[in-house]
Amino acid sequence: MELPGDEFDCPHCADSHTVREDPDGFSPGLGFRKLYVECPAVDGIIVWALSKDSSPGGS
C-alpha cells in the first residue's frame, strides 16, 4: 500500500502521482488516514483509506 510521498501508478492515465494525506481525514474517531492523489483524467481526486495503526510491513 502506498504511503504519503510514494508514487502511485495511476490506473486512469499513463502517469504516476504523488500520494498525499488529508490532514483533516475522515470523521473524528473513525481511526483511518485519508490518502489521495490528484488525477486530471478523472477530473479530480482518487481517495482511499488506511487504518491509523497500519505501518509499513505490518498486516
N, C-alpha and C positions, 0 to 999 in steps of 0.2 A: 504494500500500500504506500502510495506516495505521501510524503510529509511536506510541510511548508518549506519552500526553497528548492524542492525537487522539480525536475522537468517531467511533464505529463505528456505522453504521446497521444494526441487528441484523435479519437475515432471519427470526428466530424470534419476534419480538414487534414491537410498534409503537413501540419506544423506541430511544434511542441510548445507548451505553455508552462509558465512557472506557477506552481501550486502556491496559493496564499491561504491564510487563515483569517476568518472574520472574527475580530476581537469581541464582537457582541454575541457571537454564537447563535444558538437557538434559545428557547425559553430557559430562564434560570432554573437550575436544579435538574435538568434532564441528563447531565453528565456526558454530553457529546461536544466535540470540537467541530466547528463548521468550516470545512475546507472547500475551496473553489478555484476554478481557473476561468479566465475570460477568453471566450472564443467568438470571433466575428462570424463564423459560419453558422452559429445558432443564434445570432443577434443578441448575445448577452453572456450569461454565466452558466457554467456547469457546476453544480453543488453536490457534495456528498458529506457524510458524517463519519467521524471516527470517535470511538469511546475515549473519554479523557484518560482512562487508565491504560490505554494501549501504548506500547512502547516498541521501538524498532526491535525486531527479532522475537517479540512476545507473541503469545497466542490469543 
